[in-house]
């Protein structure tokens, strides 16, 4: 007789709503109930959890119309997992899938809401959370639809060694552009060099805006914004005529800073085009993204930069480090 499945699993719960910078103490690990497996559902053992900056807005004020997650709730999130029980004809037990599981060791989800995990030979499955997943699609859409880099143009990338920025820089370089990384410390500067950036500028030290301008003698043709007000101001005053600006993230604002503002006069003078990036608007690029970036990965022409942590109990700390800018690439947590 088959033993009944457990009715709960270990999970990371929101302990308190963060005000300003996220802290590991805003989370706690506890048992959380699991629903009964209904027809069409799949029970998943979570293998690798994805930590993404957009999750910060789910802690308040909310993300793109979705309500905030309050204390006591399981922290939402996407993961790779293995189907251990299935009542869905297209999700066999033992198969590996991508699903919105939340931060927990096991989850019950609708089978229709899962996606089979498929990666090129030699590429780790966790790539579907990074360069072949939502961060990768974001980077691909930024390059294809916002930056449109041409040979010889200068592209400046903030958060240049993160899950999105690291791929933007590599794709822009492959398009023939000159790429400039803005990073926060010497370790990230070394990583940026390994990624192939032509120049690197350390944000925040005295005179760094002048260093940025010196690194861009032909001015800035494309800019990816995932930084703070000072960085945005320093870039827009040095834009080339016809520049493209892609607004991808406002991580400082999520951490309690004042609302980010943009110098409209500088944009007008540069005849610049400014885009707001919401990755869900670019779902039509998903197949092209997976095919193109998958080929580049398989050939070794781009690398998947990953910052891996071990254990569900360390997810809160890893997320706090991500939101403080201390990550090195796409952040994942190995759960199983």
KOLKE-380320 format. One line per field, with one value per residue (C-alpha): residue number from 1; residue in three letters; chain; y, z, x. Coordinates in nm, 4 decimals, decimal comma. Layout:
! KOLKE-380320
pos = [NUM  ...];
code = [ALA  ...];
unit = [A  ...];
v = [Y  ...];
w = [Z  ...];
u = [X  ...];
This chain:
! KOLKE-380320
pos = [1  2  3  4  5  6  7  8  9  10  11  12  13  14  15  16  17  18  19  20  21  22  23  24  25  26  27  28  29  30  31  32  33  34  35  36  37  38  39  40  41  42  43  44  45  46  47  48  49  50  51  52  53  54  55  56  57  58  59  60  61  62  63  64  65  66  67  68  69  70  71  72  73  74  75  76  77  78  79  80  81  82  83  84  85  86  87  88  89  90  91  92  93  94  95  96  97  98  99  100  101  102  103  104  105  106  107  108  109  110  111  112  113  114  115  116  117  118  119  120  121  122  123  124  125  126  127  128  129  130  131  132  133  134  135  136  137  138  139  140  141  142  143  144  145  146  147  148  149  150  151  152  153  154  155  156  157  158  159  160  161  162  163  164  165  166  167  168  169  170  171  172  173  174  175  176  177  178  179  180  181  182  183  184  185  186  187  188  189  190  191  192  193  194  195  196  197  198  199  200  201  202  203  204  205  206  207  208  209  210  211  212  213  214  215  216  217  218  219  220  221  222  223  224  225  226  227  228  229  230  231  232  233  234  235  236  237  238  239  240  241  242  243  244  245  246  247  248  249  250  251  252  253  254  255  256  257  258  259  260  261  262  263  264  265  266  267  268  269  270  271  272  273  274  275  276  277  278  279  280  281  282  283  284  285  286  287  288  289  290  291  292  293  294  295  296  297  298  299  300  301  302  303  304  305  306  307  308  309  310  311  312  313  314  315  316  317  318  319  320  321  322  323  324  325  326  327  328  329  330  331  332  333  334  335  336];
code = [UNK  UNK  UNK  UNK  UNK  UNK  UNK  UNK  UNK  UNK  UNK  UNK  UNK  UNK  UNK  UNK  UNK  UNK  UNK  UNK  UNK  UNK  UNK  UNK  UNK  UNK  UNK  UNK  UNK  UNK  UNK  UNK  UNK  UNK  UNK  UNK  UNK  UNK  UNK  UNK  UNK  UNK  UNK  UNK  UNK  UNK  UNK  UNK  UNK  UNK  UNK  UNK  UNK  UNK  UNK  UNK  UNK  UNK  UNK  UNK  UNK  UNK  UNK  UNK  UNK  UNK  UNK  UNK  UNK  UNK  UNK  UNK  UNK  UNK  UNK  UNK  UNK  UNK  UNK  UNK  UNK  UNK  UNK  UNK  UNK  UNK  UNK  UNK  UNK  UNK  UNK  UNK  UNK  UNK  UNK  UNK  UNK  UNK  UNK  UNK  UNK  UNK  UNK  UNK  UNK  UNK  UNK  UNK  UNK  UNK  UNK  UNK  UNK  UNK  UNK  UNK  UNK  UNK  UNK  UNK  UNK  UNK  UNK  UNK  UNK  UNK  UNK  UNK  UNK  UNK  UNK  UNK  UNK  UNK  UNK  UNK  UNK  UNK  UNK  UNK  UNK  UNK  UNK  UNK  UNK  UNK  UNK  UNK  UNK  UNK  UNK  UNK  UNK  UNK  UNK  UNK  UNK  UNK  UNK  UNK  UNK  UNK  UNK  UNK  UNK  UNK  UNK  UNK  UNK  UNK  UNK  UNK  UNK  UNK  UNK  UNK  UNK  UNK  UNK  UNK  UNK  UNK  UNK  UNK  UNK  UNK  UNK  UNK  UNK  UNK  UNK  UNK  UNK  UNK  UNK  UNK  UNK  UNK  UNK  UNK  UNK  UNK  UNK  UNK  UNK  UNK  UNK  UNK  UNK  UNK  UNK  UNK  UNK  UNK  UNK  UNK  UNK  UNK  UNK  UNK  UNK  UNK  UNK  UNK  UNK  UNK  UNK  UNK  UNK  UNK  UNK  UNK  UNK  UNK  UNK  UNK  UNK  UNK  UNK  UNK  UNK  UNK  UNK  UNK  UNK  UNK  UNK  UNK  UNK  UNK  UNK  UNK  UNK  UNK  UNK  UNK  UNK  UNK  UNK  UNK  UNK  UNK  UNK  UNK  UNK  UNK  UNK  UNK  UNK  UNK  UNK  UNK  UNK  UNK  UNK  UNK  UNK  UNK  UNK  UNK  UNK  UNK  UNK  UNK  UNK  UNK  UNK  UNK  UNK  UNK  UNK  UNK  UNK  UNK  UNK  UNK  UNK  UNK  UNK  UNK  UNK  UNK  UNK  UNK  UNK  UNK  UNK  UNK  UNK  UNK  UNK  UNK  UNK  UNK  UNK  UNK  UNK  UNK  UNK  UNK  UNK  UNK  UNK  UNK  UNK  UNK  UNK  UNK  UNK  UNK  UNK  UNK  UNK  UNK  UNK  UNK];
unit = [A  A  A  A  A  A  A  A  A  A  A  A  A  A  A  A  A  A  A  A  A  A  A  A  A  A  A  A  A  A  A  A  A  A  A  A  A  A  A  A  A  A  A  A  A  A  A  A  A  A  A  A  A  A  A  A  A  A  A  A  A  A  A  A  A  A  A  A  A  A  A  A  A  A  A  A  A  A  A  A  A  A  A  A  A  A  A  A  A  A  A  A  A  A  A  A  A  A  A  A  A  A  A  A  A  A  A  A  A  A  A  A  A  A  A  A  A  A  A  A  A  A  A  A  A  A  A  A  A  A  A  A  A  A  A  A  A  A  A  A  A  A  A  A  A  A  A  A  A  A  A  A  A  A  A  A  A  A  A  A  A  A  A  A  A  A  A  A  A  A  A  A  A  A  A  A  A  A  A  A  A  A  A  A  A  A  A  A  A  A  A  A  A  A  A  A  A  A  A  A  A  A  A  A  A  A  A  A  A  A  A  A  A  A  A  A  A  A  A  A  A  A  A  A  A  A  A  A  A  A  A  A  A  A  A  A  A  A  A  A  A  A  A  A  A  A  A  A  A  A  A  A  A  A  A  A  A  A  A  A  A  A  A  A  A  A  A  A  A  A  A  A  A  A  A  A  A  A  A  A  A  A  A  A  A  A  A  A  A  A  A  A  A  A  A  A  A  A  A  A  A  A  A  A  A  A  A  A  A  A  A  A  A  A  A  A  A  A  A  A  A  A  A  A  A  A  A  A  A  A  A  A  A  A  A  A];
v = [0,0000  0,3373  0,5749  0,9000  1,2118  1,4602  1,7392  2,0074  2,1044  2,3308  2,6804  3,0308  3,2586  3,6361  3,7258  4,1034  4,3579  4,5243  4,9020  4,9963  4,7387  4,3740  4,1789  3,8034  3,8504  3,9476  3,5742  3,2555  2,8844  2,6880  2,4110  2,5274  2,3255  2,1713  2,1333  1,7953  1,6753  1,7305  1,6077  1,7984  1,8809  1,7864  1,7539  1,8863  1,8391  2,1729  2,1287  2,4777  2,8017  3,1264  3,4556  3,7625  4,1374  4,1788  3,9738  4,2731  4,4639  4,1714  4,2468  4,5936  4,7855  4,5074  4,4032  4,5307  4,5307  4,2202  4,2751  4,2659  3,9463  3,9920  3,8355  3,4659  3,3953  3,1659  3,3786  3,3467  3,2364  3,0253  2,6994  2,3900  2,0793  1,7107  1,5762  1,3196  1,2690  1,3603  1,3674  1,5392  1,3280  1,5444  1,5658  1,2220  1,1440  1,1853  1,4616  1,7924  2,1053  2,4805  2,6149  2,8866  2,6862  2,9499  2,9218  2,5734  2,2154  2,0768  2,2319  2,1370  2,3214  2,2890  2,0713  2,3182  2,5820  2,3814  2,3877  2,0949  2,1727  2,1488  2,2783  2,2187  1,9427  2,0471  2,3341  2,3009  2,2799  2,5892  2,7951  2,7972  3,0194  3,2548  3,3071  3,0792  3,2032  3,5319  3,7255  3,6026  3,6981  4,0408  4,0846  3,9532  4,1880  4,4850  4,4235  4,3333  4,5939  4,8744  4,9071  4,7684  4,8056  4,8712  4,8056  5,0758  5,2144  5,2425  5,0546  5,1191  4,8539  4,8949  4,5912  4,4628  4,1305  4,0487  3,8038  4,0497  4,2809  4,0071  3,8767  4,2232  4,3024  3,9792  4,0124  4,3763  4,2834  4,0062  4,2674  4,4642  4,7332  4,8688  4,7729  4,9600  4,8034  5,0025  4,7908  4,8363  4,6800  4,5429  4,1806  4,2682  4,4656  4,1486  3,9511  4,2177  4,1893  3,8115  3,8675  4,0686  4,4262  4,6752  4,9076  4,9019  5,1903  5,1546  5,3339  5,5541  5,6430  6,0084  6,1275  5,8147  6,0041  6,1729  5,8266  5,7048  5,9915  5,9318  5,5647  5,6754  5,9216  5,8878  5,9384  5,6780  5,5276  5,2780  5,2573  4,9904  5,1350  4,9121  5,1472  5,4700  5,8358  5,9455  5,6909  5,7859  6,1552  6,0875  5,8853  6,1036  6,4108  6,2179  6,0607  6,0596  6,1977  5,9256  5,7306  5,4573  5,4246  5,1058  5,1398  4,7866  4,8244  5,0719  4,8598  5,1611  5,2750  4,9303  4,9702  5,2910  5,5621  5,8615  5,8116  5,8090  6,1099  6,1571  6,4767  6,5394  6,8250  6,5973  6,3395  6,6088  6,7428  6,3923  6,3159  6,0011  5,7289  5,5929  5,2521  5,0940  4,7217  4,4859  4,1403  4,0101  4,2412  4,0412  3,6860  3,6666  3,6653  3,3630  3,1030  3,3179  3,3928  3,0273  2,9236  3,2039  3,2143  2,8345  2,8106  3,0706  2,8837  2,5507  2,7050  2,8803  3,2266  3,3432  3,2228  3,1781  3,3657  3,2034  3,2819  2,9573  2,9087  2,5856  2,5123  2,6599  2,8090  3,0380  3,1796  3,4858  3,5797  3,5225  3,7474  4,0210  4,0064  4,0241  4,3343  4,4922  4,4359  4,1776  3,9021  3,7751  3,6745  3,5031  3,4021  3,0493  2,8330  2,4566  2,3110  1,9344];
w = [0,0000  -0,1065  0,1811  0,1737  0,0794  0,3564  0,4003  0,4619  0,3650  0,4897  0,3498  0,3811  0,5248  0,5269  0,8892  0,8572  0,5826  0,5059  0,5180  0,3130  0,2747  0,2943  0,5837  0,6317  0,9522  0,7404  0,6672  0,8696  0,7864  0,9081  0,8063  0,5637  0,4572  0,1129  -0,0675  -0,1644  -0,5082  -0,7401  -1,0961  -1,3207  -1,0359  -0,9862  -0,6638  -0,7080  -0,5112  -0,5414  -0,6654  -0,7518  -0,6476  -0,8433  -0,6569  -0,8633  -0,7883  -0,8914  -0,5848  -0,3680  -0,4942  -0,3899  -0,0307  -0,0783  -0,2462  -0,4949  -0,8416  -1,1569  -0,9966  -0,7841  -0,4113  -0,1673  0,0221  0,3932  0,7050  0,7457  0,3721  0,1794  -0,0204  -0,3913  -0,6461  -0,9476  -0,9307  -1,1109  -0,9538  -1,0035  -1,0325  -0,7531  -0,7923  -1,0991  -1,1934  -1,5224  -1,8384  -1,9826  -1,6705  -1,5972  -1,2519  -1,2422  -1,5034  -1,4330  -1,4716  -1,4218  -1,2034  -0,9621  -0,6451  -0,3869  -0,1552  -0,0183  -0,0393  -0,1991  -0,3786  -0,5427  -0,8686  -1,1701  -1,4331  -1,7039  -1,5258  -1,5533  -1,8319  -1,9141  -1,8514  -2,1683  -2,2151  -2,4747  -2,4089  -2,1543  -2,0168  -1,6551  -1,5982  -1,3768  -1,6933  -1,7418  -1,4328  -1,5684  -1,9194  -2,0730  -1,8412  -1,7486  -1,6814  -2,0129  -2,2016  -2,0390  -2,1580  -2,5061  -2,5464  -2,4180  -2,6802  -2,9677  -2,9157  -2,7042  -2,7585  -3,1131  -3,0916  -3,4064  -3,4619  -3,3014  -3,0762  -2,7006  -2,4717  -2,0954  -1,8621  -1,4905  -1,2617  -1,5302  -1,3634  -1,2543  -1,4061  -1,6707  -1,7137  -1,7660  -2,0699  -2,2072  -2,2105  -2,3859  -2,6510  -2,7203  -2,7588  -3,0047  -3,2051  -3,2435  -2,9835  -2,7378  -2,3921  -2,0650  -1,7300  -1,4231  -1,1131  -0,7374  -0,6318  -0,7496  -0,7482  -0,9877  -1,2002  -1,2414  -1,3344  -1,5880  -1,7490  -1,7742  -1,9385  -2,2117  -2,1288  -2,2983  -1,9976  -1,6360  -1,4041  -1,0261  -0,9162  -0,6083  -0,5675  -0,6003  -0,9604  -1,0988  -1,3267  -1,4935  -1,5337  -1,6976  -1,9457  -2,0215  -2,0894  -2,3473  -2,5745  -2,8459  -2,5830  -2,4922  -2,7625  -2,5435  -2,1699  -1,9469  -1,6157  -1,3075  -1,0642  -0,8705  -0,9330  -0,9414  -1,2113  -1,4233  -1,4016  -1,4945  -1,7993  -1,9487  -1,9497  -2,1758  -2,4254  -2,7965  -3,0394  -3,1076  -2,7909  -2,6547  -2,2811  -2,1374  -1,7873  -1,6477  -1,2704  -0,9825  -0,7129  -0,4974  -0,5011  -0,3860  -0,0935  0,0234  -0,1760  -0,3157  -0,6510  -0,9423  -1,1750  -1,5235  -1,6786  -1,9619  -2,1022  -2,1465  -2,3252  -2,5544  -2,6374  -2,7310  -2,9210  -2,7105  -2,6975  -2,3539  -2,3019  -1,9965  -1,9729  -1,8591  -1,9700  -2,0017  -2,3025  -2,4942  -2,4642  -2,8446  -2,8367  -2,6056  -2,8770  -3,0560  -2,7229  -2,6219  -2,9654  -3,0068  -2,6525  -2,6269  -2,9365  -2,7991  -2,4686  -2,6380  -2,8483  -2,5494  -2,6987  -2,3899  -2,0324  -1,7720  -1,4611  -1,1569  -0,7844  -0,6160  -0,2508  -0,0667  0,1505  0,1772  0,5148  0,3375  0,0841  0,2943  0,3399  -0,0300  -0,1235  0,1135  -0,0487  -0,3957  -0,3046  -0,1536  -0,4820  -0,3412  -0,5906  -0,8674  -1,1488  -1,1401  -0,7834  -0,7248  -0,4174  -0,4339  -0,2178  -0,2858];
u = [0,0000  0,1443  0,2110  0,0171  0,2104  0,2933  0,0386  0,3021  0,6553  0,9309  0,8927  1,0303  0,7621  0,7544  0,8186  0,7941  0,7372  1,0714  1,0931  1,3954  1,6718  1,5642  1,7160  1,7490  1,5482  1,2448  1,2056  1,1707  1,1628  0,8608  0,6224  0,3527  0,0461  0,0149  -0,3190  -0,4594  -0,3544  -0,6525  -0,7016  -0,4624  -0,2242  0,1404  0,3353  0,6874  1,0070  1,1851  1,5420  1,6711  1,5033  1,5327  1,5848  1,4983  1,4935  1,1278  1,0306  1,1237  0,8192  0,5977  0,6975  0,5489  0,4010  0,3130  0,4286  0,2547  -0,0878  -0,0370  -0,0973  0,1900  0,2698  0,2124  0,3649  0,2914  0,2673  0,5017  0,7449  0,6572  0,9129  0,9980  1,1926  1,3088  1,1640  1,0947  0,7404  0,6995  0,3229  0,1216  -0,2431  -0,1710  -0,1323  0,1453  0,3637  0,5086  0,6384  1,0149  1,0176  1,1893  0,9767  0,9810  0,6996  0,5913  0,6413  0,7233  1,0213  0,9637  1,0892  0,7720  0,4770  0,1482  0,0812  -0,1468  0,0171  -0,0839  0,1247  0,4479  0,7059  0,9367  1,3038  1,5115  1,8664  2,1406  2,3923  2,6513  2,4401  2,3181  1,9429  1,9607  2,0201  1,6405  1,6252  1,8922  2,0274  1,7617  1,4872  1,3229  1,6486  1,7861  1,4699  1,4869  1,8463  1,7668  1,4682  1,6695  1,9375  1,7041  1,4330  1,5753  1,9502  1,9803  2,3610  2,5594  2,9274  3,1389  2,8666  2,9212  2,6821  2,6899  2,5490  2,4774  2,4544  2,6881  2,7695  2,4135  2,1686  2,0441  2,3415  2,5988  2,4088  2,3295  2,7003  2,7922  2,5193  2,6078  2,9746  2,8844  2,6912  3,0148  2,9514  3,2044  3,0776  3,1347  3,0460  2,9444  3,0108  3,0251  3,3562  3,6906  3,5722  3,2921  3,5365  3,7438  3,4326  3,3343  3,6767  3,6336  3,2935  3,4636  3,3649  3,5945  3,6065  3,4913  3,4051  3,3664  3,0518  3,0610  3,4262  3,5350  3,5422  3,3805  3,1390  3,4375  3,5948  3,2744  3,2743  3,6429  3,5655  3,3066  3,4931  3,2270  2,9575  2,6942  2,4724  2,2890  2,2321  2,0772  1,9578  1,9455  2,1197  2,0641  1,9855  2,3502  2,4311  2,1312  2,2210  2,5830  2,4846  2,2109  2,4364  2,6778  2,4358  2,5135  2,2577  2,0016  2,0840  1,8572  1,7915  1,6399  1,4949  1,5116  1,5232  1,5060  1,6648  1,7527  1,3897  1,2773  1,5152  1,3504  1,5281  1,3407  1,1632  1,4068  1,3832  1,5219  1,6562  1,4141  1,6226  1,9245  1,7093  1,5694  1,9144  2,0301  1,7073  1,7151  1,4518  1,3646  1,2051  1,0494  1,1274  0,8528  0,9594  0,6031  0,5580  0,8192  0,6877  0,6815  1,0632  1,0835  1,1479  1,4063  1,5738  1,6047  1,7298  1,9834  2,1207  2,1107  2,3309  2,5714  2,5932  2,6545  2,9339  3,0885  3,0364  2,8483  2,8804  2,6093  2,7189  2,5570  2,5714  2,4657  2,3677  2,2920  1,9888  1,6401  1,7322  1,9813  1,7337  1,6500  2,0153  2,0857  1,7933  1,9114  2,2567  2,0997  1,9001  2,2135  2,3990  2,6387  2,5525  2,7784  2,5428  2,2047  2,1179  1,9877  1,9409  1,9896  1,7134  1,7234];
